[in-house]
Amino acid sequence: ALSTSPWAHVRRQAQTSTRRTSTTPTTATYATSSRQCDDSSTSSSSVSSNMSSRKRSQASEALDGTVILGGGIAGLSTAAALRSIAGVQNLHILEKLDEASFANDRSGAAAQLGPNGLKALRAIGGDELASEVVNAGTKLVGNTMLLPNLPEPMTIADTAEADTGLPQVLMRWGVLRQLLSDRVPSNCMSHGVGHDVLGYNTQDDGGVRLVQADGSEVGPPSAPLIIAADGIYSSFRQCLATDSCALDAIDDRTAGIKYNQRVNIKAVTEGVLDEDQYMSNHTYSFFSPDGGVACFAGPAGEGYTYWAISVADSASSGDETESVKCEVVELVKCKKSAQQKKELIKQALLDKLRGLNEPLADFAVEKIEDTHPDYMYIQHSEEAEEIGPCLVSADGNVVLVGDAGHSMAPSYGQAANFALEDAASLAVCIRDADDVTLALQAYEHSRLERCREMQRRSADRAAKAMKGENAEDVSKWIFAWDVPGK
């Protein structure tokens, strides 16, 4: 049985609407230097060979001209998958970053990809893309836990490759973004666009167009579908939650987001952990006894190391009725300039770790010292209060992918993997359907419960890790995923 989400029974007439059977939208100029996507501008190797001899489905043809909001991992992988798997043409990607910022391969810190993510990549770009990703990162063979209450480090072997034939790989996030970007024609993307989108307007031909906070429209004049890949603060996540076409104000995007009382600071820096003290191809984790600090570091491609520190808003002072405010967190909240703030945060973070008087955390101190403040990525630990009740709007005009649909605690490192799963799953559902409504329904059915379960498991693991407790490891369940209907 297919999903019973509220939208599934709405507007069945969309199956035969003009919008759903229309061809490529007009080539009118729009937004800031946006251009009509030329699908012939990329090499044939970027398009899956199965489309060269396969007739496109009616759903694929109806979705030519789809607009994707967000050019991160979720948006780019979805664009690449729709082209290579489903044969959808003339996609339009709106990315809020300017071209220079987008090209920075040091942005976004790192991504840890498991067998599930690599299966999705293989579906999107064949063995060629999967191999490029693996070669750009580091295959992981184990994680070593450094805990003050243990007599010696505890190393847990990474059995992903032995179990599935595919490894876990840690790599720079910006490099993964570039590899995916290479799979999409460059003229499909508009930069510096879409950062204040509130929703959409319906056009006379039945298509939709993005609308911004000032009331202006942006993007192609009429698109058959909006794919929201705009992250945890997605306007469309909240539009679906309230069954509306647009929000009243930008601040409404934060509704339904839970703050986990922690700040995460991370970066990728050049150099590797001291090979005399730390094993190659291993990640290292440290948790302070009071749960106030968690440290992580590991190799992220040849010559690079990824580090991440999670700091609680406050820590126990020894008296159960009192807590001590964390200077790092207070600095994150301050109004200083971005550059000055990062320099102060780096110093406060080093002071915090050195103040633990714990040699087990030295691996983190060493890498933070080596990091230029500009390369630090700072964010509050947040996640959606709940996932759903749907991933597709009631009128079938919007579909959510990536963090826009299922932001969760990072304890299993599955954000990028689940975005890739979304991309491959959506493309397969469109490839195999002769109706857009049924294709989107099948996508929602294939993703919703898995994402909810992953959110529950991630939250449980995060909470227990900070208390020094063990949570059930569900990695085998995560990695067992495969592309539906491949």
PETA-V244792 format. One record per residue. N is the residue number from 1. SS is DSSP state (helix for helix, strand for strand, loop for the rest). PHI is phi in radians with two decimals (* if undefined). Layout:
N/SS/PHI ; N/SS/PHI
//
This chain:
1/loop/* ; 2/loop/-1.49 ; 3/loop/-1.00 ; 4/loop/-1.86 ; 5/loop/-1.09 ; 6/helix/-0.96 ; 7/helix/-1.24 ; 8/helix/-1.11 ; 9/helix/-1.81 ; 10/loop/-1.74 ; 11/loop/0.94 ; 12/helix/-1.04 ; 13/helix/-1.13 ; 14/helix/-1.06 ; 15/helix/-1.08 ; 16/helix/-2.09 ; 17/loop/-1.23 ; 18/helix/-1.03 ; 19/helix/-1.09 ; 20/helix/-1.31 ; 21/helix/-2.02 ; 22/loop/-1.27 ; 23/loop/-1.69 ; 24/loop/-0.92 ; 25/loop/-1.17 ; 26/loop/-1.10 ; 27/loop/-1.75 ; 28/loop/-1.03 ; 29/loop/-1.22 ; 30/strand/-2.55 ; 31/loop/0.89 ; 32/loop/-1.72 ; 33/loop/1.03 ; 34/strand/-1.30 ; 35/loop/-2.29 ; 36/loop/-1.14 ; 37/loop/-1.27 ; 38/loop/-1.82 ; 39/helix/-1.24 ; 40/helix/-1.53 ; 41/helix/-1.50 ; 42/loop/-1.96 ; 43/loop/-1.22 ; 44/helix/-1.12 ; 45/helix/-1.19 ; 46/helix/-1.51 ; 47/loop/-2.04 ; 48/loop/-0.99 ; 49/helix/-1.13 ; 50/helix/-1.18 ; 51/helix/-1.43 ; 52/loop/-1.20 ; 53/loop/-2.08 ; 54/loop/-1.96 ; 55/loop/-1.26 ; 56/loop/-1.18 ; 57/loop/-1.30 ; 58/helix/-1.09 ; 59/helix/-1.12 ; 60/helix/-1.06 ; 61/helix/-1.14 ; 62/helix/-1.18 ; 63/loop/-1.71 ; 64/loop/-0.98 ; 65/loop/1.59 ; 66/loop/-1.02 ; 67/strand/-1.86 ; 68/strand/-2.03 ; 69/strand/-1.66 ; 70/loop/2.04 ; 71/loop/-1.96 ; 72/loop/-1.51 ; 73/helix/-1.06 ; 74/helix/-1.14 ; 75/helix/-1.17 ; 76/helix/-1.19 ; 77/helix/-1.16 ; 78/helix/-1.16 ; 79/helix/-1.08 ; 80/helix/-1.11 ; 81/helix/-1.20 ; 82/helix/-1.09 ; 83/helix/-1.24 ; 84/helix/-1.40 ; 85/helix/-1.60 ; 86/helix/-1.72 ; 87/loop/1.34 ; 88/loop/-1.19 ; 89/loop/-2.02 ; 90/loop/0.96 ; 91/loop/-1.31 ; 92/strand/-2.25 ; 93/strand/-1.94 ; 94/strand/-1.85 ; 95/strand/-2.09 ; 96/loop/-1.26 ; 97/loop/-1.29 ; 98/loop/-1.31 ; 99/helix/-1.10 ; 100/helix/-1.12 ; 101/helix/-1.15 ; 102/helix/-1.12 ; 103/loop/-1.39 ; 104/loop/-1.31 ; 105/loop/-1.39 ; 106/loop/-1.65 ; 107/loop/-1.35 ; 108/loop/1.33 ; 109/loop/1.09 ; 110/strand/-2.38 ; 111/strand/-2.28 ; 112/strand/-1.86 ; 113/strand/-1.84 ; 114/loop/-1.83 ; 115/helix/-0.96 ; 116/helix/-1.13 ; 117/helix/-1.15 ; 118/helix/-1.20 ; 119/helix/-1.10 ; 120/helix/-1.11 ; 121/helix/-1.09 ; 122/helix/-1.13 ; 123/helix/-1.18 ; 124/helix/-1.34 ; 125/helix/-2.26 ; 126/helix/1.23 ; 127/helix/-1.08 ; 128/helix/-1.05 ; 129/helix/-1.17 ; 130/helix/-1.04 ; 131/helix/-1.18 ; 132/helix/-1.03 ; 133/helix/-1.16 ; 134/helix/-1.06 ; 135/helix/-1.22 ; 136/helix/-1.41 ; 137/loop/-2.01 ; 138/strand/-2.17 ; 139/strand/-1.22 ; 140/loop/-1.63 ; 141/loop/-2.06 ; 142/strand/3.13 ; 143/strand/-2.17 ; 144/strand/-1.91 ; 145/strand/-1.64 ; 146/strand/-1.95 ; 147/strand/-2.13 ; 148/loop/-0.99 ; 149/loop/-1.57 ; 150/loop/-1.83 ; 151/loop/-1.16 ; 152/loop/-2.69 ; 153/loop/-0.99 ; 154/strand/-1.97 ; 155/strand/-1.79 ; 156/strand/-1.95 ; 157/strand/-1.16 ; 158/loop/-1.56 ; 159/loop/-1.76 ; 160/helix/-0.97 ; 161/helix/-1.20 ; 162/helix/-1.16 ; 163/helix/-1.39 ; 164/helix/-2.13 ; 165/loop/1.52 ; 166/loop/-2.21 ; 167/loop/-1.54 ; 168/loop/-1.65 ; 169/strand/-2.27 ; 170/strand/-1.89 ; 171/strand/-2.57 ; 172/strand/-1.21 ; 173/helix/-1.06 ; 174/helix/-1.11 ; 175/helix/-1.24 ; 176/helix/-1.06 ; 177/helix/-1.04 ; 178/helix/-1.16 ; 179/helix/-1.10 ; 180/helix/-1.28 ; 181/helix/-1.07 ; 182/loop/-1.12 ; 183/loop/-1.56 ; 184/loop/-2.18 ; 185/loop/-0.93 ; 186/helix/-1.07 ; 187/helix/-1.45 ; 188/helix/-1.45 ; 189/strand/-1.93 ; 190/strand/-1.92 ; 191/strand/-1.74 ; 192/loop/1.20 ; 193/loop/-2.30 ; 194/loop/1.65 ; 195/loop/-1.29 ; 196/loop/-2.18 ; 197/strand/-1.19 ; 198/strand/-1.87 ; 199/strand/2.95 ; 200/strand/-2.58 ; 201/strand/-1.94 ; 202/strand/-1.52 ; 203/loop/-1.62 ; 204/loop/-1.05 ; 205/loop/-1.50 ; 206/loop/1.63 ; 207/loop/-1.38 ; 208/strand/-2.29 ; 209/strand/-2.45 ; 210/strand/-1.17 ; 211/strand/-2.12 ; 212/strand/-1.74 ; 213/loop/-1.07 ; 214/loop/-1.49 ; 215/loop/1.61 ; 216/loop/-1.35 ; 217/strand/-1.73 ; 218/strand/-2.52 ; 219/strand/1.67 ; 220/strand/-1.04 ; 221/strand/-1.00 ; 222/strand/-2.73 ; 223/strand/-2.06 ; 224/loop/-1.34 ; 225/loop/-2.79 ; 226/strand/-1.89 ; 227/strand/-1.81 ; 228/strand/-1.52 ; 229/loop/-2.15 ; 230/loop/-1.75 ; 231/loop/1.40 ; 232/loop/-1.05 ; 233/loop/-1.61 ; 234/loop/-1.11 ; 235/helix/-1.11 ; 236/helix/-1.30 ; 237/helix/-1.01 ; 238/helix/-1.33 ; 239/helix/-1.05 ; 240/helix/-1.15 ; 241/helix/-1.16 ; 242/helix/-1.85 ; 243/loop/0.93 ; 244/loop/-2.24 ; 245/loop/-1.54 ; 246/strand/-2.77 ; 247/loop/-1.45 ; 248/loop/-1.40 ; 249/loop/-2.68 ; 250/helix/-0.99 ; 251/helix/-1.08 ; 252/helix/-1.17 ; 253/helix/-1.14 ; 254/helix/-1.46 ; 255/loop/-1.09 ; 256/loop/1.40 ; 257/strand/-1.82 ; 258/strand/-1.78 ; 259/strand/-1.62 ; 260/strand/-1.60 ; 261/strand/1.06 ; 262/strand/-2.51 ; 263/strand/-2.07 ; 264/strand/-1.91 ; 265/strand/-2.19 ; 266/strand/-2.62 ; 267/strand/-2.94 ; 268/strand/-1.98 ; 269/strand/-2.23 ; 270/strand/-1.26 ; 271/loop/1.77 ; 272/loop/-2.14 ; 273/loop/-1.12 ; 274/loop/-0.92 ; 275/loop/-1.20 ; 276/loop/-1.35 ; 277/loop/-1.96 ; 278/loop/-2.18 ; 279/loop/-1.29 ; 280/loop/-1.23 ; 281/loop/1.07 ; 282/strand/-2.04 ; 283/strand/-1.73 ; 284/strand/-2.25 ; 285/strand/-2.27 ; 286/strand/-2.39 ; 287/strand/-2.24 ; 288/loop/-1.22 ; 289/loop/-1.01 ; 290/loop/-1.53 ; 291/loop/1.34 ; 292/loop/-1.32 ; 293/strand/-2.39 ; 294/strand/-2.26 ; 295/strand/-2.14 ; 296/strand/-2.57 ; 297/strand/-2.71 ; 298/strand/-3.01 ; 299/strand/-1.25 ; 300/loop/-2.20 ; 301/loop/1.79 ; 302/loop/-0.99 ; 303/loop/1.48 ; 304/strand/-2.26 ; 305/strand/-2.24 ; 306/strand/-1.73 ; 307/strand/-2.32 ; 308/strand/-2.55 ; 309/strand/-2.17 ; 310/strand/-1.95 ; 311/strand/-2.12 ; 312/strand/-1.28 ; 313/loop/-1.00 ; 314/strand/-2.58 ; 315/strand/-2.28 ; 316/strand/-1.11 ; 317/loop/-1.70 ; 318/loop/1.84 ; 319/loop/-1.79 ; 320/loop/-1.07 ; 321/loop/-1.60 ; 322/loop/-2.19 ; 323/strand/-2.48 ; 324/strand/-1.92 ; 325/strand/-1.13 ; 326/loop/-1.55 ; 327/helix/-1.10 ; 328/helix/-1.03 ; 329/helix/-1.14 ; 330/helix/-1.08 ; 331/helix/-1.19 ; 332/helix/-1.07 ; 333/helix/-1.46 ; 334/loop/-1.26 ; 335/loop/-1.75 ; 336/loop/-1.16 ; 337/loop/-1.07 ; 338/helix/-0.99 ; 339/helix/-1.14 ; 340/helix/-1.08 ; 341/helix/-1.08 ; 342/helix/-1.11 ; 343/helix/-1.11 ; 344/helix/-1.19 ; 345/helix/-1.14 ; 346/helix/-1.02 ; 347/helix/-1.16 ; 348/helix/-1.12 ; 349/helix/-1.15 ; 350/helix/-1.11 ; 351/helix/-1.08 ; 352/helix/-1.08 ; 353/helix/-1.23 ; 354/helix/-1.14 ; 355/loop/-1.19 ; 356/loop/-1.25 ; 357/loop/0.92 ; 358/loop/-2.24 ; 359/helix/-1.00 ; 360/helix/-1.10 ; 361/helix/-1.64 ; 362/helix/-1.08 ; 363/helix/-1.04 ; 364/helix/-1.29 ; 365/helix/-1.01 ; 366/helix/-1.04 ; 367/helix/-1.31 ; 368/helix/-1.14 ; 369/helix/-1.03 ; 370/loop/-1.42 ; 371/loop/-1.71 ; 372/loop/-1.27 ; 373/helix/-0.95 ; 374/helix/-1.03 ; 375/helix/-1.59 ; 376/loop/-1.40 ; 377/strand/-1.92 ; 378/strand/-2.08 ; 379/strand/-2.67 ; 380/strand/-1.26 ; 381/strand/-1.36 ; 382/strand/-2.35 ; 383/strand/-2.74 ; 384/strand/-1.19 ; 385/loop/-1.06 ; 386/loop/-2.70 ; 387/loop/-1.76 ; 388/loop/1.72 ; 389/loop/-1.32 ; 390/loop/-2.61 ; 391/loop/-1.97 ; 392/strand/-2.29 ; 393/loop/-1.18 ; 394/loop/-1.06 ; 395/loop/-1.61 ; 396/loop/1.30 ; 397/loop/-1.56 ; 398/strand/-2.35 ; 399/strand/-2.30 ; 400/strand/-1.71 ; 401/loop/-2.37 ; 402/loop/1.15 ; 403/helix/-1.09 ; 404/helix/-1.05 ; 405/helix/-1.76 ; 406/helix/-2.76 ; 407/loop/-1.16 ; 408/loop/-2.61 ; 409/loop/-1.06 ; 410/helix/-1.51 ; 411/helix/-1.13 ; 412/helix/-1.80 ; 413/loop/1.05 ; 414/loop/-1.83 ; 415/helix/-1.01 ; 416/helix/-1.16 ; 417/helix/-1.06 ; 418/helix/-1.25 ; 419/helix/-1.12 ; 420/helix/-1.17 ; 421/helix/-1.04 ; 422/helix/-0.97 ; 423/helix/-1.03 ; 424/helix/-1.15 ; 425/helix/-1.13 ; 426/helix/-1.07 ; 427/helix/-1.10 ; 428/helix/-1.12 ; 429/helix/-1.07 ; 430/helix/-1.25 ; 431/helix/-1.02 ; 432/loop/-1.68 ; 433/loop/-2.07 ; 434/loop/-1.75 ; 435/loop/-2.59 ; 436/helix/-1.12 ; 437/helix/-1.01 ; 438/helix/-1.20 ; 439/helix/-1.11 ; 440/helix/-1.21 ; 441/helix/-1.12 ; 442/helix/-1.13 ; 443/helix/-1.07 ; 444/helix/-1.03 ; 445/helix/-1.09 ; 446/helix/-1.35 ; 447/helix/-1.94 ; 448/helix/-1.06 ; 449/helix/-1.21 ; 450/helix/-1.07 ; 451/helix/-1.16 ; 452/helix/-1.10 ; 453/helix/-1.12 ; 454/helix/-1.14 ; 455/helix/-1.12 ; 456/helix/-1.10 ; 457/helix/-1.14 ; 458/helix/-1.13 ; 459/helix/-1.11 ; 460/helix/-1.11 ; 461/helix/-1.14 ; 462/helix/-1.09 ; 463/helix/-1.11 ; 464/helix/-1.28 ; 465/helix/-1.09 ; 466/loop/-1.22 ; 467/loop/-1.76 ; 468/loop/1.33 ; 469/loop/-1.78 ; 470/loop/-1.63 ; 471/loop/-1.93 ; 472/loop/-1.02 ; 473/loop/-1.48 ; 474/loop/-1.88 ; 475/helix/-1.01 ; 476/helix/-1.09 ; 477/helix/-1.15 ; 478/helix/-1.05 ; 479/helix/-1.30 ; 480/loop/-1.28 ; 481/loop/-1.00 ; 482/loop/-2.48 ; 483/loop/-1.10 ; 484/loop/-1.18 ; 485/loop/1.07 ; 486/loop/-1.23
//
